[in-house]
Amino acid sequence: MRLFLDKLMERKKALFDDVYGPNQLHLAVLCTLPAYQKRGAGTMHCKWGIEMARRRKYQVVTLFASPMGRKLYQKLDFTIEGTVIVQVKGERERLDIKGMAYVIPEVQKNVSTPGPDATIGDVPGPSSPQV
């Protein structure tokens, strides 16, 4: 898990930090228990983050979206800035995580587009030693 988070933070730097610098509010992982999904909790939390960014005069809100959460963020006008592919070495399955951004309209200045997609490779499997 630690290696996964380290690699994700590397991509955060390339996709968001190098582009937006300190003018962003990055939302951490948002999870909703299955019994409470489809009731607006995720939307409420995202809107709270957007409003917090607006009040603090950030230009953009950034996050990483799992396939499950992607539709929610797109409904809220987040756009895909890049893809991070997570794949355990030696496994065929993989997870495509989208780096997404919401530009605050009234604060928008010189917001540019981040670099190309990336792959997180060599993530050790359950039996592999952790780095």
NORWOVEN-V397009 format. One line per field, one symbol per residue. phi: phi as a letter, one per 30 degrees, with the letter a starting at -180 (. if undefined). A space follows every 10 residues. Layout:
phi=???
//
This chain:
phi=.ddedddddd dedddcddcc hddbccddec bbeedcdicj dddddddddd dddedcidda cbaccdedce dedddcidcd clbcccbdei cddbbcccdb bbddedcebc dccddddbbc chdddecddd c
//
